[in-house]
Amino acid sequence: MSDTPAPETPERRQLLLVTGLSGAGKSTVLAVLEDLGWETIDNFPVRMLKRLVTMPDEARAPLAIGFDSRTRGFVPADVIALVKDLAARPDIALTFLFLDCSGGELERRFNETRRRHPLAAGRPLLEGIAAERELLEPLRRWADVMIDTTALTSNDLQARIRELFAPADSAAALTLTLSSFGFARGMPPLADLVFDMRFLDNPHWVPGLREQTGQDAAVGEHIRRDPAFADAFARIRDLLLVLLPRYAAQGKPYVHVAFGCTGGRHRSVYTAESMAQALRAAGFSPTVRHRNLGSRAADAIEGDRR
């Protein structure tokens, strides 16, 4: 028996070919895929596609190529032959997506945007749409995935593409920031969700705790002893566990959750730190920022407000 290890099988690169009727939503699809981390190219010459996918690429990011009747060298029979060749390769996982739409809806979209249909030069728009449909029919039959966008809004189509092609860990890829702040210095301008923690007992009034912060154990113990803390914290955590996956599913890349108290040094800091631990246990990777830690000016105002 040979001691030589077997060569590793290279990971198959995801390749998505996106085509369909002009006006059916190809640009929207490619934009969503780019946001999901795909490398996207639109109207890439079909005859050069095989050369593109054989080029060395250490990143091996999933690749989406958009093409339609406007693309240089576009011949449906040649595209089908190319699809057959690429699908047989062991290093490529190929998916062929076709976007369809009714003629009446496409006519409405072109009239609304005042764009020219690529096959309607010198003839009525509906004739151009019909000619393109006939040209693309062989590709429609070959498609692995077909999406009819007739009744879909742009948001509907985006959601459908995320559902089909987002990575399994897309929720974990959400950029989540938890922050603490003091109302004495104003609200954070760009927070998506703000929770006011001033209903909790204020450690500022407890001897020995004023100079500490929510990152100190004694302050945390004091806040946890407040009868309102445990129930309120659990309700906020459960709400975030409902909302954050929904934000990710809607394609929102950044979410900022802010916790406020009077000076931004005790209650808000402890809650933000504790919530970060709870969300990490649920699979998220939040960044924690404390706007007012180190600010004595804000802390001094605690004596005037609760």
C-alpha positions as a Markdown table, in Angstrom:
| # | Residue | x | y | z |
|---|---|---|---|---|
| 1 | Met | 0.0 | 0.0 | 0.0 |
| 2 | Ser | 1.4 | 3.4 | -1.0 |
| 3 | Asp | 1.9 | 6.0 | 1.8 |
| 4 | Thr | 1.5 | 8.8 | -0.8 |
| 5 | Pro | -1.7 | 10.8 | 0.1 |
| 6 | Ala | -4.4 | 10.9 | -2.5 |
| 7 | Pro | -4.5 | 14.3 | -4.3 |
| 8 | Glu | -7.2 | 16.6 | -2.9 |
| 9 | Thr | -10.2 | 17.0 | -5.2 |
| 10 | Pro | -10.5 | 20.7 | -6.0 |
| 11 | Glu | -13.7 | 22.4 | -4.8 |
| 12 | Arg | -16.2 | 22.9 | -7.6 |
| 13 | Arg | -16.7 | 26.5 | -8.5 |
| 14 | Gln | -20.2 | 27.7 | -8.7 |
| 15 | Leu | -21.1 | 29.1 | -12.1 |
| 16 | Leu | -24.5 | 30.7 | -12.7 |
| 17 | Leu | -25.5 | 31.7 | -16.3 |
| 18 | Val | -28.3 | 34.3 | -16.2 |
| 19 | Thr | -30.3 | 35.0 | -19.3 |
| 20 | Gly | -33.8 | 35.7 | -20.4 |
| 21 | Leu | -36.0 | 38.3 | -22.1 |
| 22 | Ser | -34.9 | 41.9 | -22.1 |
| 23 | Gly | -36.6 | 43.8 | -19.3 |
| 24 | Ala | -37.3 | 40.6 | -17.3 |
| 25 | Gly | -34.9 | 41.6 | -14.5 |
| 26 | Lys | -31.4 | 40.4 | -15.3 |
| 27 | Ser | -29.7 | 43.6 | -14.0 |
| 28 | Thr | -31.6 | 43.2 | -10.7 |
| 29 | Val | -30.6 | 39.6 | -10.4 |
| 30 | Leu | -26.9 | 40.4 | -11.0 |
| 31 | Ala | -27.0 | 43.2 | -8.5 |
| 32 | Val | -28.4 | 41.0 | -5.8 |
| 33 | Leu | -25.9 | 38.2 | -6.5 |
| 34 | Glu | -23.1 | 40.8 | -6.2 |
| 35 | Asp | -24.4 | 41.8 | -2.8 |
| 36 | Leu | -24.4 | 38.1 | -1.8 |
| 37 | Gly | -20.7 | 37.8 | -2.6 |
| 38 | Trp | -20.8 | 36.5 | -6.2 |
| 39 | Glu | -18.5 | 37.9 | -8.8 |
| 40 | Thr | -20.8 | 39.1 | -11.6 |
| 41 | Ile | -20.2 | 40.1 | -15.2 |
| 42 | Asp | -23.0 | 41.3 | -17.6 |
| 43 | Asn | -23.0 | 40.9 | -21.3 |
| 44 | Phe | -19.8 | 39.0 | -21.4 |
| 45 | Pro | -19.0 | 37.6 | -24.9 |
| 46 | Val | -20.2 | 34.0 | -24.9 |
| 47 | Arg | -17.3 | 32.7 | -27.0 |
| 48 | Met | -14.9 | 33.8 | -24.3 |
| 49 | Leu | -16.7 | 32.2 | -21.4 |
| 50 | Lys | -14.8 | 28.9 | -21.5 |
| 51 | Arg | -11.5 | 30.8 | -21.4 |
| 52 | Leu | -12.8 | 32.9 | -18.5 |
| 53 | Val | -13.7 | 29.9 | -16.3 |
| 54 | Thr | -10.4 | 28.2 | -16.9 |
| 55 | Met | -8.3 | 31.2 | -15.8 |
| 56 | Pro | -6.5 | 30.6 | -12.4 |
| 57 | Asp | -8.5 | 32.2 | -9.6 |
| 58 | Glu | -7.3 | 31.6 | -6.0 |
| 59 | Ala | -10.4 | 33.3 | -4.5 |
| 60 | Arg | -12.8 | 30.9 | -6.3 |
| 61 | Ala | -15.7 | 33.2 | -5.6 |
| 62 | Pro | -19.0 | 32.0 | -7.2 |
| 63 | Leu | -19.3 | 33.5 | -10.6 |
| 64 | Ala | -22.5 | 34.8 | -12.3 |
| 65 | Ile | -22.5 | 35.7 | -16.0 |
| 66 | Gly | -25.3 | 37.6 | -17.6 |
| 67 | Phe | -26.1 | 37.6 | -21.3 |
| 68 | Asp | -29.0 | 38.1 | -23.6 |
| 69 | Ser | -29.8 | 38.9 | -27.2 |
| 70 | Arg | -27.7 | 42.0 | -27.1 |
| 71 | Thr | -24.5 | 40.1 | -26.1 |
| 72 | Arg | -21.8 | 39.9 | -28.7 |
| 73 | Gly | -21.7 | 36.5 | -30.4 |
| 74 | Phe | -25.0 | 35.4 | -29.1 |
| 75 | Val | -26.3 | 32.3 | -30.9 |
| 76 | Pro | -28.6 | 30.1 | -28.8 |
| 77 | Ala | -27.3 | 26.8 | -30.3 |
| 78 | Asp | -23.7 | 27.8 | -29.4 |
| 79 | Val | -24.8 | 28.7 | -25.9 |
| 80 | Ile | -26.4 | 25.3 | -25.4 |
| 81 | Ala | -23.3 | 23.6 | -26.7 |
| 82 | Leu | -21.2 | 25.6 | -24.3 |
| 83 | Val | -23.6 | 24.7 | -21.4 |
| 84 | Lys | -23.2 | 21.0 | -22.2 |
| 85 | Asp | -19.4 | 21.3 | -22.1 |
| 86 | Leu | -19.3 | 23.3 | -18.9 |
| 87 | Ala | -21.8 | 21.0 | -17.1 |
| 88 | Ala | -19.6 | 18.0 | -17.8 |
| 89 | Arg | -16.6 | 19.5 | -16.1 |
| 90 | Pro | -15.7 | 18.1 | -12.7 |
| 91 | Asp | -14.5 | 21.5 | -11.4 |
| 92 | Ile | -17.6 | 23.5 | -12.1 |
| 93 | Ala | -21.1 | 23.4 | -10.6 |
| 94 | Leu | -23.2 | 25.0 | -13.3 |
| 95 | Thr | -26.7 | 26.4 | -12.9 |
| 96 | Phe | -28.6 | 28.0 | -15.8 |
| 97 | Leu | -31.2 | 30.6 | -14.9 |
| 98 | Phe | -33.8 | 31.9 | -17.3 |
| 99 | Leu | -35.9 | 35.0 | -16.6 |
| 100 | Asp | -39.3 | 35.0 | -18.3 |
| 101 | Cys | -42.1 | 37.6 | -18.4 |
| 102 | Ser | -45.3 | 38.2 | -20.3 |
| 103 | Gly | -45.3 | 40.4 | -23.4 |
| 104 | Gly | -47.8 | 42.8 | -22.0 |
| 105 | Glu | -45.8 | 43.4 | -18.8 |
| 106 | Leu | -42.6 | 43.8 | -20.8 |
| 107 | Glu | -44.3 | 46.3 | -23.1 |
| 108 | Arg | -45.4 | 48.3 | -20.0 |
| 109 | Arg | -41.9 | 48.3 | -18.5 |
| 110 | Phe | -40.2 | 49.5 | -21.7 |
| 111 | Asn | -42.8 | 52.2 | -22.2 |
| 112 | Glu | -42.4 | 53.3 | -18.6 |
| 113 | Thr | -38.6 | 53.4 | -18.7 |
| 114 | Arg | -38.5 | 54.7 | -22.4 |
| 115 | Arg | -35.7 | 52.3 | -23.2 |
| 116 | Arg | -35.4 | 50.7 | -26.6 |
| 117 | His | -35.9 | 47.0 | -27.0 |
| 118 | Pro | -32.9 | 45.4 | -28.7 |
| 119 | Leu | -35.0 | 43.6 | -31.4 |
| 120 | Ala | -37.6 | 46.3 | -31.9 |
| 121 | Ala | -35.6 | 48.6 | -34.2 |
| 122 | Gly | -37.9 | 49.8 | -37.0 |
| 123 | Arg | -40.9 | 47.7 | -35.8 |
| 124 | Pro | -43.5 | 47.8 | -33.0 |
| 125 | Leu | -42.3 | 47.0 | -29.5 |
| 126 | Leu | -44.5 | 43.9 | -29.2 |
| 127 | Glu | -43.1 | 42.4 | -32.4 |
| 128 | Gly | -39.6 | 42.9 | -31.0 |
| 129 | Ile | -40.6 | 41.2 | -27.8 |
| 130 | Ala | -42.1 | 38.3 | -29.7 |
| 131 | Ala | -39.0 | 37.9 | -31.9 |
| 132 | Glu | -36.8 | 37.7 | -28.9 |
| 133 | Arg | -39.0 | 35.2 | -27.2 |
| 134 | Glu | -38.8 | 33.0 | -30.2 |
| 135 | Leu | -35.0 | 33.4 | -30.4 |
| 136 | Leu | -34.6 | 32.5 | -26.7 |
| 137 | Glu | -37.0 | 29.6 | -26.5 |
| 138 | Pro | -34.3 | 26.9 | -26.9 |
| 139 | Leu | -32.5 | 28.4 | -23.9 |
| 140 | Arg | -35.7 | 28.5 | -21.9 |
| 141 | Arg | -36.1 | 24.8 | -22.4 |
| 142 | Trp | -32.6 | 24.1 | -21.3 |
| 143 | Ala | -32.8 | 26.2 | -18.1 |
| 144 | Asp | -32.3 | 24.6 | -14.7 |
| 145 | Val | -34.2 | 27.4 | -13.0 |
| 146 | Met | -36.9 | 29.5 | -14.6 |
| 147 | Ile | -38.4 | 32.6 | -12.9 |
| 148 | Asp | -41.4 | 34.3 | -14.3 |
| 149 | Thr | -41.2 | 37.9 | -13.2 |
| 150 | Thr | -44.5 | 39.0 | -14.7 |
| 151 | Ala | -46.2 | 39.5 | -11.3 |
| 152 | Leu | -43.0 | 40.2 | -9.3 |
| 153 | Thr | -41.9 | 43.5 | -8.0 |
| 154 | Ser | -38.2 | 44.3 | -7.9 |
| 155 | Asn | -38.2 | 43.5 | -4.2 |
| 156 | Asp | -40.0 | 40.2 | -4.8 |
| 157 | Leu | -37.4 | 39.2 | -7.4 |
| 158 | Gln | -34.6 | 40.2 | -5.1 |
| 159 | Ala | -36.1 | 38.1 | -2.3 |
| 160 | Arg | -36.4 | 35.1 | -4.6 |
| 161 | Ile | -32.8 | 35.3 | -5.7 |
| 162 | Arg | -31.6 | 35.5 | -2.1 |
| 163 | Glu | -33.8 | 32.5 | -1.3 |
| 164 | Leu | -32.2 | 30.5 | -4.2 |
| 165 | Phe | -28.6 | 31.6 | -4.1 |
| 166 | Ala | -27.7 | 33.1 | -0.8 |
| 167 | Pro | -25.1 | 31.1 | 1.2 |
| 168 | Ala | -26.5 | 28.9 | 4.0 |
| 169 | Asp | -24.8 | 31.1 | 6.6 |
| 170 | Ser | -26.1 | 34.4 | 5.2 |
| 171 | Ala | -27.6 | 35.3 | 8.6 |
| 172 | Ala | -24.2 | 34.9 | 10.2 |
| 173 | Ala | -22.7 | 37.1 | 7.5 |
| 174 | Leu | -25.0 | 40.0 | 8.6 |
| 175 | Thr | -22.8 | 42.9 | 9.9 |
| 176 | Leu | -24.3 | 43.5 | 13.3 |
| 177 | Thr | -23.2 | 46.3 | 15.6 |
| 178 | Leu | -24.4 | 46.7 | 19.2 |
| 179 | Ser | -23.7 | 50.0 | 20.8 |
| 180 | Ser | -24.2 | 51.9 | 24.1 |
| 181 | Phe | -24.8 | 55.6 | 24.3 |
| 182 | Gly | -25.9 | 58.3 | 26.7 |
| 183 | Phe | -29.0 | 60.3 | 26.0 |
| 184 | Ala | -27.3 | 63.3 | 27.6 |
| 185 | Arg | -25.2 | 63.5 | 24.4 |
| 186 | Gly | -28.0 | 62.8 | 22.0 |
| 187 | Met | -29.3 | 59.9 | 20.1 |
| 188 | Pro | -27.1 | 57.9 | 17.7 |
| 189 | Pro | -28.1 | 59.1 | 14.2 |
| 190 | Leu | -27.8 | 55.9 | 12.3 |
| 191 | Ala | -29.2 | 53.2 | 14.7 |
| 192 | Asp | -31.8 | 50.8 | 13.3 |
| 193 | Leu | -33.2 | 49.9 | 16.7 |
| 194 | Val | -32.9 | 51.9 | 19.9 |
| 195 | Phe | -33.7 | 50.6 | 23.4 |
| 196 | Asp | -34.0 | 53.0 | 26.4 |
| 197 | Met | -32.6 | 51.3 | 29.5 |
| 198 | Arg | -33.3 | 54.2 | 31.9 |
| 199 | Phe | -36.1 | 52.3 | 33.5 |
| 200 | Leu | -33.4 | 50.3 | 35.4 |
| 201 | Asp | -32.0 | 51.3 | 38.8 |
| 202 | Asn | -29.1 | 53.7 | 38.2 |
| 203 | Pro | -25.7 | 52.5 | 39.5 |
| 204 | His | -24.6 | 56.2 | 39.5 |
| 205 | Trp | -26.4 | 56.6 | 42.8 |
| 206 | Val | -24.7 | 53.7 | 44.5 |
| 207 | Pro | -21.5 | 54.5 | 46.5 |
| 208 | Gly | -18.5 | 52.9 | 44.9 |
| 209 | Leu | -20.2 | 52.2 | 41.5 |
| 210 | Arg | -20.3 | 55.7 | 40.1 |
| 211 | Glu | -16.7 | 55.6 | 38.8 |
| 212 | Gln | -17.1 | 52.1 | 37.4 |
| 213 | Thr | -18.7 | 51.1 | 34.2 |
| 214 | Gly | -21.1 | 48.5 | 32.9 |
| 215 | Gln | -18.0 | 46.4 | 32.1 |
| 216 | Asp | -17.2 | 46.0 | 35.8 |
| 217 | Ala | -18.6 | 43.0 | 37.6 |
| 218 | Ala | -20.0 | 45.0 | 40.5 |
| 219 | Val | -22.1 | 47.2 | 38.2 |
| 220 | Gly | -23.3 | 44.2 | 36.3 |
| 221 | Glu | -24.4 | 42.5 | 39.5 |
| 222 | His | -26.3 | 45.6 | 40.6 |
| 223 | Ile | -28.1 | 45.9 | 37.3 |
| 224 | Arg | -29.0 | 42.2 | 37.3 |
| 225 | Arg | -30.6 | 42.5 | 40.8 |
| 226 | Asp | -33.1 | 45.0 | 39.4 |
| 227 | Pro | -36.4 | 43.1 | 39.2 |
| 228 | Ala | -37.2 | 44.5 | 35.8 |
| 229 | Phe | -33.9 | 43.5 | 34.1 |
| 230 | Ala | -34.2 | 39.8 | 33.5 |
| 231 | Asp | -37.7 | 39.9 | 31.9 |
| 232 | Ala | -36.9 | 43.0 | 29.8 |
| 233 | Phe | -33.6 | 41.6 | 28.6 |
| 234 | Ala | -35.2 | 38.3 | 27.6 |
| 235 | Arg | -37.9 | 40.1 | 25.7 |
| 236 | Ile | -35.4 | 42.3 | 23.8 |
| 237 | Arg | -33.2 | 39.3 | 23.0 |
| 238 | Asp | -36.2 | 37.3 | 21.7 |
| 239 | Leu | -37.3 | 40.2 | 19.6 |
| 240 | Leu | -33.8 | 40.5 | 18.0 |
| 241 | Leu | -33.7 | 36.8 | 17.3 |
| 242 | Val | -36.9 | 37.3 | 15.3 |
| 243 | Leu | -35.9 | 40.5 | 13.5 |
| 244 | Leu | -32.2 | 39.8 | 12.6 |
| 245 | Pro | -32.8 | 36.8 | 10.4 |
| 246 | Arg | -35.6 | 38.8 | 8.7 |
| 247 | Tyr | -33.3 | 41.7 | 8.0 |
| 248 | Ala | -30.8 | 39.2 | 6.6 |
| 249 | Ala | -33.5 | 37.6 | 4.4 |
| 250 | Gln | -34.4 | 41.0 | 3.0 |
| 251 | Gly | -30.8 | 41.7 | 2.0 |
| 252 | Lys | -30.0 | 44.3 | 4.7 |
| 253 | Pro | -26.2 | 44.1 | 5.1 |
| 254 | Tyr | -25.8 | 46.2 | 8.2 |
| 255 | Val | -27.9 | 46.4 | 11.4 |
| 256 | His | -27.1 | 48.7 | 14.3 |
| 257 | Val | -28.8 | 48.1 | 17.6 |
| 258 | Ala | -28.3 | 50.8 | 20.2 |
| 259 | Phe | -28.9 | 50.7 | 24.0 |
| 260 | Gly | -29.1 | 54.0 | 25.8 |
| 261 | Cys | -29.1 | 55.3 | 29.4 |
| 262 | Thr | -28.5 | 58.8 | 30.8 |
| 263 | Gly | -24.7 | 59.0 | 30.6 |
| 264 | Gly | -23.9 | 55.9 | 28.5 |
| 265 | Arg | -21.6 | 54.4 | 31.1 |
| 266 | His | -23.5 | 51.8 | 33.2 |
| 267 | Arg | -26.9 | 50.4 | 32.2 |
| 268 | Ser | -26.5 | 50.7 | 28.5 |
| 269 | Val | -23.0 | 49.3 | 28.5 |
| 270 | Tyr | -23.9 | 46.3 | 30.6 |
| 271 | Thr | -26.9 | 45.5 | 28.4 |
| 272 | Ala | -25.0 | 45.8 | 25.2 |
| 273 | Glu | -22.2 | 43.5 | 26.4 |
| 274 | Ser | -24.7 | 41.0 | 27.8 |
| 275 | Met | -26.8 | 41.1 | 24.6 |
| 276 | Ala | -23.7 | 40.5 | 22.5 |
| 277 | Gln | -23.0 | 37.3 | 24.5 |
| 278 | Ala | -26.6 | 36.1 | 24.0 |
| 279 | Leu | -26.5 | 36.8 | 20.2 |
| 280 | Arg | -23.1 | 35.1 | 19.8 |
| 281 | Ala | -24.6 | 32.0 | 21.4 |
| 282 | Ala | -27.3 | 32.2 | 18.8 |
| 283 | Gly | -24.8 | 32.2 | 15.9 |
| 284 | Phe | -24.4 | 35.9 | 15.2 |
| 285 | Ser | -21.1 | 37.8 | 15.3 |
| 286 | Pro | -21.8 | 41.3 | 16.7 |
| 287 | Thr | -19.3 | 44.1 | 17.1 |
| 288 | Val | -19.7 | 46.1 | 20.4 |
| 289 | Arg | -19.0 | 49.8 | 20.6 |
| 290 | His | -19.4 | 52.1 | 23.6 |
| 291 | Arg | -19.8 | 55.7 | 22.5 |
| 292 | Asn | -19.5 | 57.4 | 25.9 |
| 293 | Leu | -17.1 | 55.3 | 27.9 |
| 294 | Gly | -14.3 | 57.5 | 29.2 |
| 295 | Ser | -16.5 | 60.5 | 29.0 |
| 296 | Arg | -16.7 | 62.1 | 32.5 |
| 297 | Ala | -18.8 | 65.0 | 31.1 |
| 298 | Ala | -21.7 | 62.8 | 30.3 |
| 299 | Asp | -21.3 | 60.9 | 33.6 |
| 300 | Ala | -21.5 | 64.2 | 35.5 |
| 301 | Ile | -25.0 | 64.8 | 34.1 |
| 302 | Glu | -26.2 | 61.6 | 35.8 |
| 303 | Gly | -26.7 | 63.6 | 39.0 |
| 304 | Asp | -29.3 | 65.7 | 37.3 |
| 305 | Arg | -31.3 | 63.1 | 35.4 |
| 306 | Arg | -32.4 | 59.5 | 35.9 |
